[in-house]
Amino acid sequence: MGKQETRVEVEIFGEYYVLKGDEPEEYLRMLAQYVNKKIRQVVTRNPRLGLSKAALLTALNIADELMKLQKEYDELAELLEMDRRAK
């Protein structure tokens, strides 16, 4: 028997969504809270934005964070590999 799918209702920027996933409910709620925080930051800086534009800018900001963290991770992994080879 496989892992049971988790379903949780969350609120993001005043809208309710049902999230489904293989992760625990707490994790899905944490993701929703993070997105909610980020979208509110975008709207605070740009109060005239509609929801779809705010969501798109939020997605771009989160993608930027991800790419920067991935680059940092790759650089650290490369340094560790170089150190391992030197020993």
N, C-alpha and C positions, 0 to 999 in steps of 0.2 A: 504494500500500500504506500502511495506517495505522500509527500508532505501536503497538508491541507492548505488551500489558498486562504490568505487573510483578507478580510474586507473591513474597511473602517471609513466612517464618514468624517470628513475634515472641512474646516472653513478656511478659505484663502481669499483674502480681500473682499470679505462680505458674501462670497458665493460658497455654496456647499457642494462638495464633490465626494463621490465614493471611490476610494482607492482600493485596488486589488493587487495583491502581490504575494510572493513567497516569503517575504520578510515578516518579522513580528510586528504587531500592531504599534508598539512603541516607536519602532524605527520609521514606519510610514507616517506616524504623527510628527516625528521629528523632522522628516523631509518637508511635510506640509508647513510646519512652523517656520522652517528656514526660508522656503519660497515666499511665505506670507511676509516675513521680515524684509526680504530683499525687494519685493514688489512695493512695499510701503516706503522703503527708502527711495526708490525711483519716483514714486508719485509725490513724495515730499519735495523732491528737487524739481519736479515737473508737474505741478498740480493740474494743468489743463489736459493732461493725457487721458485718453480713454483706456478702458481695461485692456483691450487687445494690444494697443501700442505699448502700454506699461508692461504687459506680460512679455512682449517681444523684447523690449529693452532689458527686462529682468533676465530673460533666457540668455541674451548676449552677454550680460555681465557675469552670469554664472558660468557660461562657457569660457569666458576670459579667465576667470578664477581657475577653472579646471585645467586649461591649457598651461597656465603659469605654474600650477602645482605639478603637472605632469612633466614639464621641462625641468623643474627643480628636482623632482624625483629621479628622472633619467640622469641628470648630472651627478647626483649623489650616488646612484647605483654604479655609474661609470667610475667614479672615484674609488668606491669600494672594490670594484673589480680590479682596477689598476693596483690598489694596495695589496689585494690578495695575490696578484701575479708577482709582485715585487718580493714577496716573502718566500 
